Amino acid sequence: MSIDESTAARVAKLARIKVEPERLPALAVEFNTILGFIEQLSEVDVDGVEPMTSVTPQRLKRREDIVTDGSQQEAILTNAPDAREGFFAVPKVVE
């Protein structure tokens, strides 16, 4: 794929980057260089390579799932316009 000056101008407009008309040929060359590099990446054999999120193996720190501010059912239901039997009551919407 090759990028010409009009395509480079369109990409700059979509990215909301002001590019002077005399800089468009250089921008098109830069885009073509980037696309060439991306095409080279498609030639790399990655069969059997595990996907990774970081170059160093690490696990995220986890915390225990403990309720720390629970048992407030009555306080929460005081804000409800209609509460019955410990639940929010809502109008029936299905006939």
Secondary structure, 3 states (H helix, E strand, C coil): CCCCHHHHHHHHHHCCCCCCHHHHHHHHHHHHHHHHHHHHHCCCCCCCCCCCCCCCCCCCCCCCCCCCCCCCHHHHHCCCCCEECCEECCCCCCC
